Amino acid sequence: MDTKQSSEKRFALLIDADNVSSKYIKPIIDELSKYGTVTYKRIYGDWTLTLHSKWKDALLENSITPIQQFGYTQGKNATDSAMIIDAMDILYTRSVEGFCIVSSDSDFTRLASRIRESGLTVVGMGEKKTPVPFRKACDIFTTLELLLPSGGNGKNGRNKGKSEQGGQTSNAQNNTGPSIEEIEQAVVNIITDNQNNGKSTGLGEVGSRLLKRHPDFDVRSYGTNQLKKLLDEFESVVVTKDGSSVTVELAESVVAEEQPKVEAAPPAAPKRKPRRKSVQHVVKATSQPVEPEATPQPVEPEAVLNPTDAPAPADAGESPDRFIRQLVREAGAEGIALSEVGKRVRAKFRTFKLRDLGYTQLRSYVADIDDVEIEKRGKDFYARLAE
């Protein structure tokens, strides 16, 4: 998902034994293997302490080198200093392309920032208590509880997961990253940015840009293991697969493809007929000079009624909100699909961009127009005259 990722990258794994449990060691290495090859495996702590005795078997099984660091003064963390010094030594050798710092301590925030300044990838891992500054300082941050079955709750956790919507509640409780609402809004913003620039949005791009905005974003925090499944739960977006290509669109932009001109036909017919009749009456009233009167027959207002047929520049003085209000009136009581509104507005006003008007969604913009309201029907949105 991240543009820096590559299976050829070499990583230095540095673990703070004072702030991480030994039960995570195997999942940590498995997770890091997704990003590249681990060439340095070091763990730092005071191994004379009995609380570190559980690490012995895990270190032997996973070929991790323990680095002894005595606590010189009570209350001072000598382990952190040793890790930082070693990390800078490795950085200057240029022998790796990335670091994985495993700790639930914010003391490594500046270290992560310094490594990134040198152009290397930083993968952070820590328990859910890890402070936000360290999370944000990393390119990617993974909550360790998510790496264990059922969020690390053991046997009881699995039973609880089954009783609470297939384990989703367990993962949700471990989510200390962005909320589901923040992720949905971020996805909407990404798609809107691309639409304003005339680009489509691929599933891979969504994942990559989400990580850049929220380094601690992880789909497993929301009860799923695939980004597509997470996006399928959002009402504001639609995921479309065409062969090997997967694109993500705003839901309000998809309905127009299913019924492109159903909304446009009814309002056009009744408006044209009366105008043509009025022209014929004028011709009869002036008896002989028929030829000069026939020239005004291609009435200009008809072009306004069908913006999709002729995407000409907007008439001087006409605004998008006035044009939208006109479309809604012509649609009658049934209203008009919001996707069709967006299609027509962009055809008539070529420079129309929601972001320039202070909006991220067409739905919000149309809802603020006088006498117009938004109605949801299933997964689709319609604009209609307010009652």
N, C-alpha and C positions, 0 to 999 in steps of 0.2 A: 504494500500500500504506500509506503514511503518511497520517494524518488531516490533516496540515498541507499536503499537496500540493494544488496547483491549477494549471491551465494558465494562469490569469490572474496568477499571482504574478510579481513582478519580482525578479530576482536580481543581485547584484554578484559577479562572478567575479574573484578575486584569486589570482594565481599566483606562487609563489616559484620563480624560474628557477634558483636555486642548488641546489634539491633535487628538480627534476623534469626529465625528458628531453623534448626538443622533439617526439619521435615520438608523444607522447600528446595533443597539443593538439586535433586534430580529434575523436578519441574523447571527450575531456573535454567539448567543446561539445555534441556529439551527446547525451551522457549527461545533461547538465544541462538540455537542452531538454525532457526528460521531466517536469521539475518546474515549469517556467515559462519566462518570457522573460528573456533575459540583457540587462540594460540597461547595466551597467558591465563592461568587459573590460580588465583591467589586469594587467600582468606586471612584476615587480620584479627588478632585478639590476644588476650593473655591466657595462654593455654595451661597455666598453672592453676587456674580457677576451676573448681569442680563443676560449675555451671556449663562449661564448654566440653565436658566429657562425652556428651552425646554426639559430638561432631566426628569423633574418630572414625567410625565405620563409614560414614558418608564421604569423608575425605579420601579414604582408601579406595572406595568403590568408584569414585569419579575423578581420581587422579588430580586432586587439588592440593596445591602447596600451602601449608600453614605458615604464616609469618608471625613469629613471637614478638609481642610488644608488651613489656611490663608497664603497669600503671605507676608512674614515678610519684605522682601526687594525687591524693584522694580528691575526687571531684573534677579532675582534669582528664580529658579523653585523649590519651596518647595514641590510641588506635587510629583515630581520624587523621592525626598528623602524619602517621606512617603511611597510610593509604594515599594521602594527597602527595607526599614526596615521591612515592613510587610511581604514581600516575603521571606526574610531570616528567620523571626520568624516562618513562616509556614513551610519552608524547614526543620528547625531543629526539628519540632514536628513529622516529618515523617508521617503526616496524609494524604498526597496525593502522587500520582505517577507521576503527571505532572502539569505544569503551562501553562496558556494561558495569554500572555502579549499583551494587545491591546494598541498600541501607534504608532504614526508615527515619533517618536523621536529616535535618535540614542543613547540617554543617557542610554538606557536599554541594550546595547550590552554586557557590562561586566556582568550584572545580568544574562542574558540568558546563557552566557558561564559558569558562576559559578554554575548555577542550573544543567546544563548538566554534569559538572564535578562530580556531586553527583549521577549521574546515572538516573536522571529523564528526562522525555520528556518535551520539550519546544515547544509549538505551538505559533507562533507569528502572529499577524494580524495588518495591518495598511493600510493607503491609499497609492496610487501609488507613492507618494512623499517620502515614507519611505526610508532612506538611506540604501545602500547595506550592510554595516557592521552589522546592526541589523538583516537583512534578513538572512545573512549567519550564524549568531550566533544561529539561531533556528534550531530545527529538521525539522520543517515544517513552511513555511510562506505563508499566504494567503492574497492576495490583496483584500481589502474590497469592492472596486468597482465591483468586480466579483460576489459578493454575492447578489447584487440587480438585478432586471430584466433589461436586456439590458445594463448591465454594469453601472447601476445607473443613466441613463440619463433621467429617467422618461418617460412621454408620447412621447415627441419629440424624445427621444432616440429610442423608439420602432419603430416609423415611419422611422427613419433614418436607423435602423438596417435592416428593410425589403427591403429598396431600395438599401442597400449595402450588397448583398450576404447573406441575411437572418440573419443579426446581427453579422456576423463574423468580420466585420470591426470595430464595436463598441468594441468588446472584444479585438481585436488586438491593438487598441489604448490604452487600459488599461494595456497591457502587458509590465511591466517594468522588467520582469525576463529574463531568457535566450532566445535567438532568436530561431526560428524554425530550423535554420541550426545547431545551437549548440546542440539542442535536437537530431536531426537526427544523427549527428556525435557521440554523446554520446551513442545512441542505437547501432550503428554499432560497437563501441568499446566494449560494453558489450557483444554482440554476438560473436565478434572475440575472446575475452578473453575466453569465454566458449568453443568455437570451438578448440582453442589451447589446452585446457584441456580435450577434448573429451566429453564435456557436451552439452546438448541441453539447450535452453533458453525459459523459460515460460513467459507468459505475466505478471504475478504477480511479477516475479523477475525483469523484466524491470522497472516496476513502482517503486518498492522498491529501486532499485539502482539509478534510476533517482533522487529520492528525496534525497538520500544521497549525490549525486553530486551537485544537485541544490535544496536546501531547498525551494526556492520560485517557483519551478516548479508547475504549475497547468494547467491541460488540458483545463480548461475553458478560459484560456488566449489565446487559439488558435482557438476559435470558435466552440468547441465541448464539450461534457460532458462525453466522454468515451475515455480511452487511446487507445483502439483498433481502433476507428475511426480515431484518430490522426495518428497512425502508418500506417493505410491504405493509407494515403496521401503521405507517403515516398516512393520514387522510389527504394531506396536501400534495403528495407526490405519487407518481405512477412509474413503476419499473417495467420497461419493455425490452423483450429479448428478440433479436432478429439474427438468426444464425448464431455466430459466435460473438456478436456485438450486443452489449447490454447498455441501454441508455436510461436516464432518469429525467422525467419531465414533470412540470407542475400539473396537477390534476385538472386545473381549469383550462389547460391548453390542449387536452387530449380529446374532449368531447367533440370538438369541431371536426375532427377527422372521421368520426362515426356518422355525423349528420351535418355535412358541410353547408348545405344551402336550404335546408328545410325552414329555418327561421327567416331567411332572406326573401323567399318567394311571396308569402302572403301580403306584406306591407306594400310591395312595389305595384301590384296590379291595380288595387282600388285607387291609388293616387294618380296614376297616369291617365286613366280613362276620363275623369272629369276635366283634366287640363286640356286634353285634346278636343273635347266637346266645346270648351269655351273658345278655343281658337277657331273652330268651324263657324260658330255663331258670329264672330267678328267678321269673318270673310263674307258671309251672306249679307250682313248689314251694310257693307260698303259697295254692293252691287258690282260695278265694272272693274275698278282697279284690283283685280284678283292677284296678279303676279307679284306685286310688291308685298302684299299681305301674306303670301305663302312662305316667304323667307324665314319668319320667326318660328316656323313649326318645330325645328329641332330644339325644343325647350331645354335650356341649360339646367334648371333644377332637377331634371331626371338623372343627371350624372351624380348628383348628391345622394339620391335615393339608393344608388347601387355602387358604393365605393369599392366593393370587391371586384366589379367588372372592369373598372378603370381606375387604378391606383394613382390618380393625378394628385398634384399638390393641393393642400387644403385651401379653401377660399379664404381670402384675407379677412381677418377679424374673427373667424370661427375657431372655437376652442374645442379640445377633446371632450371636456365634460358636457358642453352643449350638444356635440355630435352624439355622445353616448345617450344623453337624455332623449334625443330624437329617435335613436334606434329602439330604445325601450318603449317609447310611446307607440311606435309603429308595430311593435310586436304584440301589443294588446295584453289581455289578461294573462295569457300563458307565459309571457316574459320571453327573454332571449338568453340562450346559453352564454355564460360568461366567456367561454372559449371563443365563441363567435364574435363577441364584442371585442376581445383582444385582437382577433384576426383582422376585423374591419378597421379598428382604430390604427393599427400599425400600417395597414395598407394606405390609409388616407393621410396620416401624419407620420411621415417617414423618420422624423427625428424624435418621435415620441419615446421617452425613456422614463419608467416609473421612478428610478433612483433620483433623477433630476427633480422630480416633484416631491421627494421626501417619502416615497413609499417603496416597499419591497414586494408587495403582492397586488395584482390587479383587483382582487376582491376587496381589499381595504380601500383602494382608490375609488372604485365605483360606489361603494357603500357610503362614501362621504359626499356624493353628489345629491343635491336637493331633489326631493320627490322620487328618489330611486332607492330600492331596498334589495338586499340579497336573500335569496331563498335556496336552501339546500335540498336537493332531491336525490336520495341515494348518495353516491359519491360525487355527484355533479352539482355545480352552482349555477343559478339563474338570476338574471337581473330583471326586475319588474317594477312597475309604478307602485309607490307606497300608498297604502290604503288610508 
